[in-house]
Amino acid sequence: MSRSAHPAGPRHADVLPEGHYSAPPADLNTLDPKVWAQTVTRDEDGVLTVGGITATQLAEQHGTPAYVVDEADFRARARAWRSAFGTDADVFYAGKAFLSRAVVRWLHEEGLNLDVCSGGELATALSAGMPADRIAFHGNNKSTEEITRAIESGVGRIVLDSFQEIVRVAHIAQSLGKRQRVQIRITVGVEAHTHEFIATAHEDQKFGIPLAGGQAAEAVRRALKLDGIELIGIHSHIGSQIFDMSGFEVAAHRVVGLLKDVRDEHGVELPEIDLGGGLGIAYTSDDDPREPHEIAKALTEIVTRECEAAKLRTPRISVEPGRAIVGPTAFTLYEVGTIKPLDGLRTYVSVDGGMSDNIRTALYDAEYTVALVSRTSDAAPMLARVVGKHCESGDIVVKDAFLPADLAPGDLIAVPATGAYCRSMASNYNHVLRPPVVAVHDGESRVIVRRETEEDLLRLDVG
Ligand code: LLP
C-alpha cells in the first residue's frame, strides 16, 4: 500500500504527542543487538533471519502470532551464567519466566539447576528428566499435595515462606520418613527500584519472613528444632528487572548479618545463601543491563567481604535468574491486520495477537520496541501504537514506537525481548488461542510448545 493511502500522522519531534519514546531512530531497519536475540540479522532481501531461518518462512510454516526462541542464544546465556559463577556457586533458572520440556533439557545439558514454584512447573521439570536434586521448590502457599510430591520426588531444596510452612513441610517430610533440605526466604527490607508489582524485598508484601522485629531469627529457631527438615540456608529475592546492584549489596549484607546471628545464638553456620533473581534486561535500546560475569563478581565479592568481617565461612551462593536468561532470546512474530492513523495523535497498528500473548504492557506499563521484519523500508518513521485484537482498549503490545509509514496489512512485525513472562503469563482472554513457541537452531525450526486449538479450549468446557 502506498504511503499516501496511509497518512502517517505527525512525524517531527516538535509535534509528537506525549508518550514513552525518544526521537525516531536514524534508521528503522537496524535491529539493535541489545534487544534482539543473538543470531538475528537481516538477509540480503532485508528479511529478518534468526537461527538461519527467515521471518517469512517462520510465518509460513508456523503461522502468526508465534513466539520464536533462538536456541543457541538461550544456551549461550545459560552457559554464561554458569561459567560466571563457576563451580563454587549454583545457578537455578527461574522456570516461571518460561518453562517447557525443551527448555528443561537445554538447562540440564548446560549444567544449570531449576527453580519451580508450582506442581505444574515441577511436573514439567521431572517429565523432561531434570534430576530432582537439582530442583528448588518455591511458593508462598504450596499445597499439601505439592509439598508431598516435591519431597517424594526428592527435590534438592524447598524454600520455606512462612511460619506455617516450616511446620507443614517438617511434618509431611517426617510422615514420609524423610528429612527435607530447606532454606528460609526472608525479606530484608530493601526497596528495589522497579515496578511495585515486581518488587519483593520491602516488608509490606506477601513473600518471605521479615528480618525486621526478629521474625526471621525466630523462624530459624523453630526450623532448627524440627526433625523433618534440615535448614541449609537463607534465601532473599529482592524483585525483578533491576539494574542497580546496590539493592543486592544491602540484601547480601543483611542475609550475612542473619547468618552471623544464627552462628552466635545456635553455634551453627548455615552453609548456603540464595540471592534470588531479578537482573534486568534491555527491552529498548535505552536499557543497559549488566553482564553475568559482572554480576557474579559483584555478588561474590560482597558475600566474601561480609563473611570475612563476620568471621564466617563463606557460604555457597546460589542465584535464580529467569528473565536475564530467556528474555532476550525470543521475539513475538505478528502479522499486521489493520492500520488506523489518528490525526495529531498516532497510528494504531492492529496485530493478530495482543494482551493474551503479552500482558506485561498492560500490567506493568512495560516498554517494548517493534520492527518491520518481512522487508526493509525507506519510508519516513511514523509514531505507532501496536495493539491486539482483544475487546479492550488497554490491549496494547507496544505503547509508542516508530514503524515505517508505508506499513501495510500483511506485513510481518516483531516485538523483541518477549522470552520471559509472555508465554508463561499468556491467557485465553476472548477465547483467543495461545501462540506456539518455535525454537530455531542451525537453519531448522521446531515447535516446542504447539499452538492452542479450538479443540483444546472445548476439551476443558465440559458443561
Ligand atoms: N526467584 C524468585 C524467588 C522469584 O520470585 C523470581 C521471580 C525469580 C527468581 C526470577 O526473577 P527474574 O530473574 O526472572 O526477574 N511477571 C513479572 C515478573 C515476576 C517475577 C516473579 N518472581 C514480569 O513480567 O516482569
Residues whose N, C-alpha, C, O or C-beta is under 5 A from the ligand:
A	BS01	LLP	A94 A97 I198 H237 G239 S240 Q241 G276 G277 G278 L279 E320 P321 G322 R323 A324 R360 Y421
